[in-house]
Every structure is written in structure tokens, then in C-alpha cells.
């Protein structure tokens, strides 16, 4: 009788474990997209394995949050009217974020056409300081910006196109200012330690803009 009772309890316990495993959320990785396709017209449409991630698409300069995706290989495609579509295949890793920056590049055709290219940012170890990573997909081969440090000192940062530059942030609170040759580009709040990413891109008229987001890991271009 006692053995039978133990068996019943054991079977019940195993059943509860199976149900708990079924109810547990599946692991997810994340994809972040920053729209920097300055050519063409209308919004940028983004799809993962053929499924749009947002009805109506995104405006120039928009940056998504982390879009959850099942770990493994997936294809991400980009479409904007008047520009040749772009696509890339990535491997999504659980609990990690892949950042993609689609931008416009001229083809070698005569006359040249515009096509969508994709710059991918790679995550490294978690950042233990306050840093800024500057990434440029702007039209110019290199862009010089300035980061305001302590005592209102402007530190110059030279950012190569499709490359990156990294610098330490001296401030520990308040807002961090970034300016270009034509004036202020961005301000972002300083809080916990981590990496602040500043993406430089051109608009339809060639004017320089900056989009900022925070990532607790150090990012670089691949």
C-alpha cells in the first residue's frame, strides 16, 4: 500500500514537471533594426522570414526595440520604394541582440542605382564602464563629431564610414551631448554603466543626423 502511494505521488510529480516544462517560455534572441536608408521614398518595410515585423514600416531614423526571434538561422529583408531590396541571413543566439543598420549604397551601373546594404553590429562582453560607440553610415568617407566631457570640454571623435570609434564617457549622470560641424546632433541620458551607441546617418538632403540607443554590451561593426 505504501509503495503504491509512493508510485502515485511520483507519477503526479512527473506530470507536474512535464506541465511546467510545457508552460515555460521558449528561449528567444533579439533583432534590433535602425532605418538609415536615405534614398527612395515611403517607409522602410522589414520582414523576418517573410513576415513583416510592423505594419506600415518605419520612418527614416526609427530604431526598433529588441524584436524577439527564435534562436537559429533566419532571413531578414528590407524594402523601400525606389531602392533595390536588401536581405541578409543571421544566426540568432538566445538572450543576445543582433543590431542591423540598413543603408543606401550606389551601384556601379551607369547611371548608378541605389541598393540597400546592411551593416551588422557585433556584441562583445558586457560593458562595465560608461562608453560611447560611434558608427557611421553617413555619405562622407569620415565624419568628425564632438562629445562633451567634464568641465564642458569637447572631445573630437573621428568616425570612418562603415566603421566605428569608441570613447569613454566621463559623466556619471545627467545628459550627454554630441555635436557636429553644423551644431547639436543628439543628447542622451547617462545612468547605469553600459554602452551608448550613436549611429550617424544622412537624410534625403545629405544632412547629418544621429540616432542613439543603449546596449549593456560593447558593440563594434563586423
C-alpha positions, 0 to 999 in steps of 0.5 A: 500500500505504501509503495503504491502511494509512493508510485502515485505521488511520483507519477503526479510529480512527473506530470507536474514537471512535464506541465511546467516544462510545457508552460515555460517560455521558449528561449528567444534572441533579439533583432534590433533594426535602425532605418538609415536608408536615405534614398527612395521614398515611403517607409522602410518595410522589414520582414523576418522570414517573410513576415513583416515585423510592423505594419506600415514600416518605419520612418527614416531614423526609427530604431526598433526595440529588441524584436524577439526571434527564435534562436537559429538561422533566419532571413531578414529583408528590407524594402523601400520604394525606389531602392533595390531590396536588401536581405541578409541571413543571421544566426540568432543566439538566445538572450543576445541582440543582433543590431542591423543598420540598413543603408543606401549604397550606389551601384556601379551601373551607369547611371548608378542605382541605389541598393540597400546594404546592411551593416551588422553590429557585433556584441562583445562582453558586457560593458562595465564602464560608461562608453560611447560607440560611434558608427557611421553610415553617413555619405562622407568617407569620415565624419568628425563629431564632438562629445562633451566631457567634464568641465564642458570640454569637447572631445573630437571623435573621428568616425570612418564610414562603415566603421566605428570609434569608441570613447569613454564617457566621463559623466556619471549622470545627467545628459550627454551631448554630441555635436557636429560641424553644423551644431547639436546632433543628439543628447542622451541620458547617462545612468547605469554603466553600459554602452551608448551607441550613436549611429550617424546617418544622412537624410534625403538632403545629405544632412547629418543626423544621429540616432542613439540607443543603449546596449549593456554590451560593447558593440563594434561593426563586423 
